[in-house]
Amino acid sequence: MATLRIAADPAVCESLYGLDRSVRVATAATLLDADESHIRQLLREGELEGHRLGKRGVRISVASIEAYRQRGIIQPATKRSAPKAAKPAPVTAAHREALAALREMGVLAQPAVTKPTTRRRG
């Protein structure tokens, strides 16, 4: 007797014998342009449908992702701003002396001397 075998990429086929396709949390995060922790929160709140696969694996139904998109609840992920640069320490007399000593030793280059420019008013 011949056995029917189906070779299909699960990422391409929508369903196989009535089973909904499911994706990992990372893939769902990519599809929704969100962070993985946000996807897990949506699962806990019931906004997305998913199931456990073993002890750690979580799979999310693609149909629930599409339904979530169509409900229009998606809030695009915001880029986190870079931390603000620390303000430089105020220049003290000890700092100036240390810089002068380093210049004398040849560790630091001498600062370029520039003439102050005057602006012409026209």
C-alpha positions in Angstrom: 0.0 0.0 0.0 1.3 3.4 -0.9 1.7 6.1 1.8 0.7 9.6 1.0 3.4 12.0 1.9 3.1 15.8 1.8 6.2 17.9 1.5 5.3 21.5 2.2 7.1 24.4 3.8 5.0 25.2 6.9 5.9 28.9 6.4 4.2 28.8 3.0 1.1 26.7 3.4 -1.8 28.2 5.4 -3.3 25.0 6.7 -2.6 21.3 6.5 -5.7 19.1 7.0 -7.6 21.8 8.8 -4.8 22.6 11.3 -3.9 26.2 11.6 -0.3 27.1 11.0 1.5 28.4 14.0 4.8 30.4 14.4 7.3 31.0 17.1 7.2 34.0 19.3 10.2 35.6 17.5 8.4 35.2 14.2 5.2 36.7 15.5 7.2 39.6 16.9 8.7 40.2 13.4 5.3 40.0 11.8 3.8 42.5 14.2 6.8 44.7 14.4 6.8 44.3 18.2 9.1 43.0 20.9 9.0 39.4 22.0 8.0 40.4 25.5 5.0 42.3 24.1 3.9 39.2 22.1 4.1 37.1 25.3 2.0 39.8 27.1 -0.6 39.6 24.3 -0.8 35.9 24.8 -1.3 36.2 28.6 -4.1 38.8 28.0 -5.8 36.6 25.4 -5.3 39.0 22.5 -3.4 36.2 20.6 -4.1 32.5 20.6 -1.3 30.1 21.1 -0.2 26.8 22.6 2.7 25.3 24.4 5.0 22.9 22.6 6.9 21.0 25.3 8.1 22.7 28.4 9.4 26.0 26.8 8.2 26.2 23.3 5.3 28.5 22.5 3.6 28.7 19.1 1.2 31.4 18.1 -1.6 30.8 15.6 -1.1 32.8 12.4 -4.9 33.3 12.2 -4.9 35.0 15.5 -2.1 37.3 14.3 -4.1 38.2 11.2 -7.2 38.8 13.4 -5.2 41.0 15.7 -3.9 43.0 12.7 -7.4 43.5 11.3 -8.7 44.7 14.7 -6.4 47.6 14.2 -4.9 47.4 17.7 -1.3 47.3 16.5 0.9 49.9 18.0 4.2 50.0 16.2 7.3 49.3 18.2 9.0 52.4 19.3 12.8 52.8 19.0 14.4 53.3 22.3 16.4 56.4 22.4 20.1 56.2 23.0 21.1 57.1 26.6 22.0 60.7 27.0 25.7 61.4 27.0 27.2 62.4 30.3 28.2 66.0 30.7 31.9 66.5 30.7 33.5 67.3 34.1 34.3 71.0 34.7 37.9 71.8 33.9 39.8 72.5 37.1 43.3 73.8 37.8 44.5 70.3 38.5 43.1 69.1 35.2 44.8 71.9 33.3 48.1 71.0 35.1 47.8 67.4 34.2 47.2 68.2 30.6 50.2 70.5 30.5 52.4 67.8 32.0 51.2 65.3 29.4 51.9 67.8 26.6 55.4 68.3 27.9 56.0 64.5 27.9 54.8 64.3 24.3 51.8 62.2 25.1 49.3 64.9 24.0 49.7 67.1 21.0 49.9 70.8 21.5 46.6 72.5 20.9 46.3 74.3 17.6 46.4 78.1 18.1 43.8 79.8 16.0 43.2 83.5 15.5 39.8 84.7 16.5 37.8 85.5 13.5 35.8 88.7 13.1 32.6 88.7 11.2 31.9 91.4 8.8 28.5 92.9 9.0 27.1 93.6 5.6 
